[in-house]
Amino acid sequence: MTRRRRTLKTVTGVSGGTDVYDAAVDPTRSTLQSSIEIAKVAETNKIDALFAADLLSFNAQGAIGAQEPLIYLAALSAVTSHVGLIATVTTTFHHPYNLARLFGTLDHVSNGRAAWNAVTSSLGEENYGEGALPSPEERYARATESLEIVNALYDSWRPGALSPGPDGAVLDASLVRPVDYRGTYFSVQGPLNIPPLPQGRPVQFQAGQSAGGVELGARFAEVVFTSLATLDDAITYTKNVRTRAAEWGRGEELPLIFSSLHATYGSTEAEVRRLVQEQNDSHDFVAGRARLEDMLGGGVDLSDLPLDKPIPVELLPDPTTVNRRRGRVEIFGKLASEGKTLRQLIIASKDTGHWAEAGTPDQIADAIEERYEAGVLDVISLGGLGQPRTRDFVVNGLLPELRRRGIVGNDYVGGTFRENLELPPLQRRVSCLSGK
């Protein structure tokens, strides 16, 4: 496949790390401090966006939670000027009118750098008055309504609704229309009560890899965040989601494919081998069993199984019967059915199904270039900028090498995040939604 004009876009994570909790017990530090440092490193090195994940439950054995992404990124917008701001927010426990106002406000305060990573959540129902987590089918049906409404609200302000006048902005109220949405889950009259957005709409990301997630991403997402451990996985997924997007009339270019790379860096091949071996030798297999049980849907007991034998096939769940992260169940069920041992699966589970590479910066650049040239990688997450050693490998090794190869750009290409991603023009609605 010939190289596309768009360069590979780069993202790095902020919020939710252990530094937040370290800072919380240090009266001299803000819990935002480490992320401010990452944001400044990212912008200095022309990384395209900051990504804030989210967790809705407390887990004393693992990630105990994350700070609320929208407020967190709004704070970071004040100390940056170019880097995009991607907030993960669920459709399952939020109302679309509030979502439209929150992300629209972030787009305004950041001068056009907001993006929404829409998820349907696999936990947290105990904190939102739910007796049980809704089924994946219901969560995606609700998400579909949410995205329809949010997009209609952004488009409820027609071109020319605001124009400059001698004493300030002049409003033509006839160009601000209600959306009059009546659905299964929501009723929204509209219009949106904040001014038109710098980007028209925040950039729409979406994360979800089950059948319902693929359908939602194909229909709405401009960028899909995926767990694609191998090149074959990436090729299959990209073909499926873009074929379905084309059937929705979105052309062949969208959605962009966003993969998170979990990298182990070394200066030499010998150092890489040593680091990988040290990681494997120091693995906590008790905690790892619990993590793998979660990857398999939470209903599998692996506590008495031998580490160096495969998981019995009869223990593997049918993904369609799982109510939580079906995409993860499919990934690890497939690996287990291929005969990988429990030990191998536990080690693999530390990357939660994401793409993992170990090597020197040149070797990792080779792996990235392979996916980029295959047309299955448009956006990549490069983590670890809060750790001095990893930051050095990324900003002084990997990024310069990718730029030397012409894969990653040397500078921001526009004033908004949408422009920097080089997305095609928005397909705006030609009329407001009618009731259902």
RODO-2510 file (C-alpha; in nm, 4 decimals, decimal comma):
residues 436
     n   res          X          Y          Z
     1     m     0,0000     0,0000     0,0000
     2     t     0,1367     0,3430    -0,0885
     3     r     0,1962     0,5858     0,1942
     4     r    -0,0888     0,8178     0,2733
     5     r    -0,0429     1,1906     0,2945
     6     r    -0,1432     1,2035     0,6600
     7     t     0,1475     1,1516     0,8979
     8     l     0,1170     0,9272     1,2012
     9     k    -0,0329     1,1200     1,4929
    10     t     0,0974     1,0764     1,8474
    11     v    -0,0761     1,0723     2,1862
    12     t     0,0432     1,0306     2,5440
    13     g    -0,1485     0,9632     2,8648
    14     v    -0,2132     1,1877     3,1647
    15     s    -0,4066     1,1523     3,4950
    16     g    -0,4797     0,8503     3,7068
    17     g    -0,1187     0,7510     3,7768
    18     t     0,0413     0,6825     4,1111
    19     d     0,1852     1,0356     4,1134
    20     v    -0,1675     1,1622     4,1770
    21     y    -0,1818     0,9692     4,5031
    22     d     0,1737     1,0592     4,5998
    23     a     0,0851     1,4253     4,5541
    24     a    -0,2343     1,3900     4,7538
    25     v    -0,0339     1,3291     5,0725
    26     d     0,2246     1,5985     4,9952
    27     p     0,0972     1,9440     5,0977
    28     t     0,3542     2,1126     4,8722
    29     r     0,2294     1,9547     4,5489
    30     s    -0,0838     1,9681     4,3342
    31     t    -0,2266     1,6408     4,2031
    32     l    -0,2015     1,8067     3,8607
    33     q     0,1717     1,8696     3,8859
    34     s     0,3060     1,5548     3,7196
    35     s     0,0580     1,5884     3,4334
    36     i     0,1584     1,9511     3,3773
    37     e     0,5155     1,8295     3,3354
    38     i     0,4038     1,5586     3,0893
    39     a     0,1909     1,8109     2,8984
    40     k     0,4841     2,0483     2,8596
    41     v     0,7135     1,7671     2,7429
    42     a     0,4458     1,6582     2,4966
    43     e     0,3957     2,0037     2,3512
    44     t     0,7692     2,0762     2,3314
    45     n     0,8112     1,7545     2,1324
    46     k     0,5064     1,8224     1,9105
    47     i     0,3040     1,5258     2,0392
    48     d    -0,0462     1,5731     1,9061
    49     a    -0,2639     1,4999     2,2090
    50     l    -0,3000     1,4164     2,5766
    51     f    -0,5302     1,1260     2,6656
    52     a    -0,7149     1,1026     2,9976
    53     a    -0,8561     0,7594     3,0790
    54     d    -1,1242     0,7073     3,3412
    55     l    -1,2257     0,4526     3,6049
    56     l    -1,5578     0,4636     3,7880
    57     s    -1,4917     0,2232     4,0754
    58     f    -1,2473     0,1817     4,3604
    59     n    -1,0068    -0,1130     4,3390
    60     a    -0,7725    -0,1463     4,6338
    61     q    -0,5733    -0,4200     4,4581
    62     g    -0,5073    -0,2311     4,1372
    63     a    -0,5770     0,1065     3,9781
    64     i    -0,7693     0,2765     4,2561
    65     g    -0,9263     0,5336     4,0279
    66     a    -0,8625     0,8376     3,8133
    67     q    -0,9399     1,2038     3,8508
    68     e    -1,2381     1,3263     3,6493
    69     p    -1,1034     1,3690     3,2917
    70     l    -1,2907     1,6809     3,1759
    71     i    -1,1950     1,8960     3,4741
    72     y    -0,8414     1,7589     3,4613
    73     l    -0,7970     1,8422     3,0930
    74     a    -0,9599     2,1820     3,1325
    75     a    -0,6879     2,2626     3,3842
    76     l    -0,4180     2,1386     3,1447
    77     s    -0,5638     2,3508     2,8649
    78     a    -0,4545     2,6614     3,0575
    79     v    -0,0862     2,5601     3,0519
    80     t    -0,0766     2,4401     2,6877
    81     s    -0,1669     2,5958     2,3548
    82     h    -0,1454     2,3320     2,0792
    83     v    -0,1748     1,9785     2,2145
    84     g    -0,5139     1,8077     2,1794
    85     l    -0,7164     1,7054     2,4860
    86     i    -0,8923     1,3652     2,4725
    87     a    -1,1255     1,2903     2,7642
    88     t    -1,2755     0,9461     2,8222
    89     v    -1,6368     0,9805     2,9367
    90     t    -1,9064     0,7134     2,9465
    91     t    -2,2432     0,7339     2,7739
    92     t    -2,3936     0,4856     3,0203
    93     f    -2,3974     0,7139     3,3250
    94     h    -2,4260     1,0607     3,1670
    95     h    -2,7008     1,2566     2,9904
    96     p    -2,6224     1,3682     2,6338
    97     y    -2,7327     1,7293     2,6885
    98     n    -2,4820     1,7618     2,9723
    99     l    -2,2158     1,5866     2,7640
   100     a    -2,2674     1,8322     2,4788
   101     r    -2,2310     2,1285     2,7150
   102     l    -1,9266     1,9860     2,8944
   103     f    -1,7290     1,8963     2,5827
   104     g    -1,8425     2,2114     2,4057
   105     t    -1,7123     2,4182     2,6944
   106     l    -1,3801     2,2311     2,6892
   107     d    -1,3548     2,3082     2,3186
   108     h    -1,4106     2,6768     2,3899
   109     v    -1,1699     2,7094     2,6836
   110     s    -0,8977     2,5267     2,4860
   111     n    -0,9585     2,7190     2,1615
   112     g    -1,0567     2,4121     1,9645
   113     r    -0,8571     2,1259     2,1123
   114     a    -1,1259     1,9052     2,2693
   115     a    -1,1971     1,5402     2,1874
   116     w    -1,4370     1,2912     2,3417
   117     n    -1,3414     0,9247     2,3789
   118     a    -1,6877     0,7723     2,4140
   119     v    -1,7102     0,4470     2,6102
   120     t    -2,0048     0,2447     2,7394
   121     s    -1,8336     0,1321     3,0649
   122     s    -1,7913    -0,2151     3,2077
   123     l    -1,8153    -0,1173     3,5745
   124     g    -1,9360     0,1505     3,8107
   125     e    -2,3083     0,0760     3,8071
   126     e    -2,3048     0,0506     4,1872
   127     n    -2,2306     0,4226     4,2036
   128     y    -2,5101     0,5374     3,9727
   129     g    -2,8205     0,3802     4,1203
   130     e    -2,8152     0,0788     3,8889
   131     g    -2,9143    -0,2599     4,0293
   132     a    -2,7033    -0,4315     3,7649
   133     l    -2,4883    -0,3228     3,4749
   134     p    -2,7077    -0,2975     3,1638
   135     s    -2,6332    -0,5534     2,8939
   136     p    -2,3804    -0,4604     2,6224
   137     e    -2,6680    -0,4415     2,3735
   138     e    -2,8529    -0,1906     2,5899
   139     r    -2,5375     0,0079     2,6636
   140     y    -2,4636     0,0441     2,2912
   141     a    -2,8242     0,1321     2,2102
   142     r    -2,8058     0,4078     2,4716
   143     a    -2,4685     0,5207     2,3325
   144     t    -2,6169     0,5447     1,9834
   145     e    -2,8886     0,7784     2,1075
   146     s    -2,6318     0,9817     2,3035
   147     l    -2,4113     1,0369     2,0001
   148     e    -2,7057     1,1188     1,7736
   149     i    -2,8255     1,3809     2,0217
   150     v    -2,4847     1,5333     2,0986
   151     n    -2,4031     1,5745     1,7289
   152     a    -2,7466     1,7241     1,6592
   153     l    -2,7006     1,9707     1,9452
   154     y    -2,3672     2,0880     1,8077
   155     d    -2,5258     2,1270     1,4647
   156     s    -2,8302     2,3119     1,6029
   157     w    -2,6391     2,6358     1,5480
   158     r    -2,6449     2,6947     1,1720
   159     p    -2,3761     2,8946     0,9860
   160     g    -2,4343     3,2674     1,0293
   161     a    -2,6271     3,2366     1,3554
   162     l    -2,3659     3,4616     1,5159
   163     s    -2,2072     3,7503     1,3274
   164     p    -1,9919     4,0448     1,4354
   165     g    -2,1655     4,3766     1,4949
   166     p    -2,0603     4,7253     1,6067
   167     d    -2,1501     4,6546     1,9682
   168     g    -2,0613     4,2856     1,9839
   169     a    -2,1937     3,9586     1,8471
   170     v    -2,5286     3,9690     1,6698
   171     l    -2,7568     3,6655     1,7069
   172     d    -2,9944     3,5502     1,4347
   173     a    -3,2206     3,3303     1,6466
   174     s    -3,3891     3,1846     1,3379
   175     l    -3,0633     2,9983     1,2660
   176     v    -3,0592     2,8271     1,6065
   177     r    -3,2986     2,5324     1,5852
   178     p    -3,4323     2,2777     1,8358
   179     v    -3,3499     1,9118     1,7816
   180     d    -3,6779     1,7686     1,9210
   181     y    -3,5375     1,4236     1,9919
   182     r    -3,7656     1,1571     2,1378
   183     g    -3,5978     0,8218     2,1842
   184     t    -3,6027     0,5123     2,4023
   185     y    -3,3614     0,6536     2,6597
   186     f    -3,3648     1,0320     2,6113
   187     s    -3,5887     1,3221     2,5202
   188     v    -3,4073     1,6430     2,4291
   189     q    -3,5656     1,9545     2,2852
   190     g    -3,2543     2,1655     2,2334
   191     p    -3,0992     2,3710     2,0913
   192     l    -2,7605     2,3782     2,2610
   193     n    -2,7279     2,6853     2,4828
   194     i    -2,3565     2,7551     2,4336
   195     p    -2,2087     2,9318     2,1293
   196     p    -2,0914     2,7444     1,8166
   197     l    -1,7711     2,5510     1,8824
   198     p    -1,4278     2,6419     1,7438
   199     q    -1,4078     2,2940     1,5855
   200     g    -1,7768     2,2666     1,4981
   201     r    -1,7745     1,9519     1,7092
   202     p    -1,5070     1,8082     1,9394
   203     v    -1,3193     1,5277     1,7659
   204     q    -1,5096     1,2026     1,8206
   205     f    -1,3040     0,9120     1,9527
   206     q    -1,4640     0,5821     2,0518
   207     a    -1,3335     0,2782     2,2369
   208     g    -1,4990    -0,0616     2,2117
   209     q    -1,4015    -0,3724     2,0198
   210     s    -1,6963    -0,6099     2,0490
   211     a    -1,9519    -0,6301     1,7678
   212     g    -2,1488    -0,3469     1,9282
   213     g    -1,8343    -0,1375     1,9636
   214     v    -1,7374    -0,1881     1,5990
   215     e    -2,0852    -0,0832     1,4867
   216     l    -2,0840     0,2308     1,7030
   217     g    -1,7339     0,3261     1,5891
   218     a    -1,8144     0,2668     1,2232
   219     r    -2,1209     0,4877     1,2446
   220     f    -1,9928     0,7799     1,4511
   221     a    -1,6206     0,7749     1,5368
   222     e    -1,3586     0,9807     1,3634
   223     v    -1,0935     0,7843     1,5546
   224     v    -1,1359     0,4371     1,7087
   225     f    -0,9178     0,3360     2,0046
   226     t    -0,8432    -0,0346     1,9722
   227     s    -0,6602    -0,3307     2,1270
   228     l    -0,4808    -0,4876     1,8300
   229     a    -0,2000    -0,7084     1,9572
   230     t    -0,0773    -0,8317     1,6178
   231     l    -0,0530    -0,6966     1,2650
   232     d    -0,3043    -0,9589     1,1491
   233     d    -0,5481    -0,8396     1,4163
   234     a    -0,5004    -0,4816     1,2980
   235     i    -0,5582    -0,5687     0,9325
   236     t    -0,8748    -0,7664     1,0089
   237     y    -1,0184    -0,5023     1,2409
   238     t    -0,9405    -0,2101     1,0077
   239     k    -1,1039    -0,3834     0,7121
   240     n    -1,4150    -0,4667     0,9152
   241     v    -1,4702    -0,1252     1,0727
   242     r    -1,4023     0,0723     0,7546
   243     t    -1,6202    -0,1543     0,5423
   244     r    -1,9041    -0,0939     0,7845
   245     a    -1,8305     0,2811     0,7958
   246     a    -1,8516     0,2940     0,4170
   247     e    -2,1907     0,1244     0,4380
   248     w    -2,2980     0,4107     0,6646
   249     g    -2,1958     0,6511     0,3862
   250     r    -1,8798     0,7789     0,5544
   251     g    -1,6350     0,7028     0,2736
   252     e    -1,3281     0,4808     0,2941
   253     e    -1,1026     0,7044     0,5048
   254     l    -1,2781     0,6977     0,8430
   255     p    -1,2489     0,6052     1,1181
   256     l    -0,8782     0,6530     1,1856
   257     i    -0,7170     0,3625     1,3742
   258     f    -0,5663     0,4472     1,7141
   259     s    -0,3523     0,1825     1,8874
   260     s    -0,1761     0,1984     2,2210
   261     l     0,1828     0,0721     2,2103
   262     h     0,3192    -0,0859     2,5300
   263     a     0,6944    -0,0636     2,4702
   264     t     0,9960    -0,1961     2,6576
   265     y     1,2995     0,0058     2,5493
   266     g     1,6663    -0,0864     2,5616
   267     s     1,9848     0,0664     2,4265
   268     t     2,0989    -0,2680     2,2865
   269     e     1,9361    -0,6005     2,2034
   270     a     2,1137    -0,7579     2,5004
   271     e     1,9669    -0,4962     2,7351
   272     v     1,6203    -0,5547     2,5886
   273     r     1,6451    -0,9303     2,6505
   274     r     1,7610    -0,8687     3,0065
   275     l     1,4777    -0,6253     3,0798
   276     v     1,2121    -0,8588     2,9383
   277     q     1,3505    -1,1498     3,1419
   278     e     1,3570    -0,9388     3,4576
   279     q     0,9960    -0,8360     3,4023
   280     n     0,8878    -1,1964     3,3528
   281     d     1,0866    -1,3216     3,6528
   282     s     0,9405    -1,0560     3,8829
   283     h     0,5820    -1,1132     3,7755
   284     d     0,3233    -1,1452     4,0528
   285     f     0,1321    -1,4507     3,9346
   286     v    -0,1250    -1,4312     4,2144
   287     a    -0,2311    -1,0826     4,1074
   288     g    -0,1851    -1,1916     3,7456
   289     r    -0,4384    -1,4720     3,7795
   290     a    -0,6947    -1,2236     3,9112
   291     r    -0,6183    -0,9848     3,6248
   292     l    -0,6555    -1,2612     3,3651
   293     e    -0,9821    -1,3732     3,5264
   294     d    -1,1040    -1,0166     3,4738
   295     m    -0,9871    -1,0241     3,1095
   296     l    -1,1985    -1,3395     3,0671
   297     g    -1,5111    -1,1702     3,1997
   298     g    -1,4758    -1,2240     3,5743
   299     g    -1,6585    -1,5561     3,5929
   300     v    -1,3591    -1,7915     3,5573
   301     d    -1,1653    -1,9367     3,8520
   302     l    -0,7999    -1,9907     3,7571
   303     s    -0,6631    -2,0222     4,1120
   304     d    -0,5935    -2,3974     4,1074
   305     l    -0,4729    -2,4355     3,7473
   306     p    -0,1053    -2,5187     3,6736
   307     l     0,0934    -2,2314     3,5305
   308     d     0,2605    -2,4245     3,2506
   309     k    -0,0434    -2,5881     3,0965
   310     p    -0,3188    -2,4387     2,8789
   311     i    -0,6520    -2,3416     3,0316
   312     p    -0,9053    -2,6210     2,9702
   313     v    -1,1277    -2,5178     2,6801
   314     e    -1,4424    -2,5941     2,8782
   315     l    -1,3515    -2,3157     3,1253
   316     l    -1,3415    -2,0464     2,8575
   317     p    -1,6588    -1,8360     2,8476
   318     d    -1,8703    -1,7702     2,5418
   319     p    -1,8141    -1,3937     2,4857
   320     t    -2,1823    -1,3405     2,4041
   321     t    -2,2743    -1,4470     2,7585
   322     v    -2,0417    -1,1941     2,9248
   323     n    -2,1878    -0,8641     3,0414
   324     r    -1,8662    -0,6687     3,0766
   325     r    -1,5749    -0,6192     2,8342
   326     r    -1,6558    -0,8650     2,5595
   327     g    -1,3694    -0,7407     2,3421
   328     r    -1,1152    -0,8438     2,6073
   329     v    -1,2882    -1,1807     2,6484
   330     e    -1,2599    -1,2395     2,2744
   331     i    -0,8899    -1,1453     2,2723
   332     f    -0,7838    -1,3665     2,5625
   333     g    -1,0223    -1,6461     2,4751
   334     k    -0,8610    -1,6620     2,1316
   335     l    -0,5105    -1,6698     2,2826
   336     a    -0,6151    -1,9453     2,5240
   337     s    -0,7751    -2,1517     2,2466
   338     e    -0,4449    -2,1355     2,0560
   339     g    -0,2839    -2,3369     2,3364
   340     k    -0,0925    -2,0696     2,5257
   341     t    -0,0148    -2,1698     2,8808
   342     l    -0,1622    -2,0006     3,1827
   343     r     0,1798    -1,8478     3,2545
   344     q     0,1990    -1,7012     2,9031
   345     l    -0,1538    -1,5646     2,9275
   346     i    -0,0891    -1,4029     3,2643
   347     i     0,2226    -1,2322     3,1295
   348     a     0,0295    -1,1193     2,8206
   349     s    -0,2531    -0,9864     3,0374
   350     k    -0,0305    -0,7146     3,1843
   351     d    -0,0766    -0,5358     2,8498
   352     t    -0,4561    -0,5995     2,8670
   353     g    -0,4658    -0,7107     2,5054
   354     h    -0,2826    -0,4101     2,3658
   355     w     0,0047    -0,4099     2,1187
   356     a     0,3376    -0,4726     2,2943
   357     e     0,6921    -0,4492     2,1574
   358     a     1,0374    -0,4773     2,3116
   359     g     1,3469    -0,3434     2,1394
   360     t     1,5784    -0,0553     2,0707
   361     p     1,4201     0,2670     1,9402
   362     d     1,5143     0,1662     1,5837
   363     q     1,3528    -0,1768     1,6244
   364     i     1,0369    -0,0319     1,7731
   365     a     1,0293     0,2233     1,4902
   366     d     1,0439    -0,0719     1,2467
   367     a     0,7356    -0,2260     1,4089
   368     i     0,5489     0,1047     1,3970
   369     e     0,6462     0,1629     1,0348
   370     e     0,5181    -0,1828     0,9381
   371     r     0,1686    -0,1007     1,0645
   372     y     0,1765     0,2518     0,9286
   373     e     0,2716     0,1329     0,5810
   374     a     0,0029    -0,1369     0,5971
   375     g    -0,2564     0,1371     0,6462
   376     v    -0,3724     0,0087     0,9842
   377     l    -0,2175     0,2703     1,2147
   378     d    -0,3123     0,6397     1,2059
   379     v    -0,2721     0,7408     1,5714
   380     i    -0,0405     0,5873     1,8302
   381     s    -0,0205     0,6248     2,2066
   382     l     0,3338     0,6453     2,3452
   383     g     0,3277     0,6146     2,7236
   384     g     0,5758     0,6585     3,0038
   385     l     0,6647     1,0262     2,9598
   386     g     0,6419     1,0671     3,3355
   387     q     0,9366     0,8271     3,3803
   388     p     1,2750     0,9857     3,3001
   389     r     1,4227     0,6728     3,1385
   390     t     1,1249     0,6045     2,9107
   391     r     1,0876     0,9745     2,8301
   392     d     1,4489     0,9838     2,7140
   393     f     1,3956     0,6837     2,4841
   394     v     1,0768     0,8350     2,3382
   395     v     1,1781     1,1974     2,2860
   396     n     1,5463     1,1438     2,2059
   397     g     1,5280     0,8050     2,0349
   398     l     1,1952     0,6909     1,8947
   399     l     1,0389     1,0200     1,7854
   400     p     1,3507     1,1491     1,6057
   401     e     1,3794     0,8165     1,4236
   402     l     1,0133     0,8226     1,3171
   403     r     1,0584     1,1803     1,1961
   404     r     1,3736     1,0870     1,0058
   405     r     1,1685     0,8230     0,8247
   406     g     0,8950     1,0759     0,7427
   407     i     0,6328     0,8875     0,9448
   408     v     0,5701     1,1473     1,2177
   409     g     0,5495     1,5197     1,1393
   410     n     0,7848     1,7842     1,2719
   411     d     0,5234     2,0357     1,3874
   412     y     0,1561     2,0979     1,4442
   413     v    -0,0217     2,1589     1,1161
   414     g    -0,3191     2,3677     1,2311
   415     g    -0,4733     2,5688     1,5093
   416     t    -0,7284     2,3076     1,6222
   417     f    -0,6971     1,9416     1,7138
   418     r    -0,9214     1,8503     1,4200
   419     e    -0,6811     2,0299     1,1847
   420     n    -0,3763     1,8665     1,3434
   421     l    -0,5289     1,5226     1,2900
   422     e    -0,5889     1,6199     0,9255
   423     l    -0,9434     1,4904     0,9407
   424     p    -1,1801     1,5250     0,6452
   425     p    -1,4475     1,7968     0,6704
   426     l    -1,7333     1,7337     0,9107
   427     q    -2,0499     1,5844     0,7673
   428     r    -2,2998     1,8194     0,9249
   429     r    -2,6679     1,7424     0,9574
   430     v    -2,8926     1,9028     0,6963
   431     s    -3,1965     1,9014     0,9254
   432     c    -3,2749     1,8599     1,2921
   433     l    -3,3763     1,5249     1,4328
   434     s    -3,7410     1,4392     1,4265
   435     g    -3,9073     1,2504     1,7067
   436     k    -3,9012     0,8726     1,7131
***
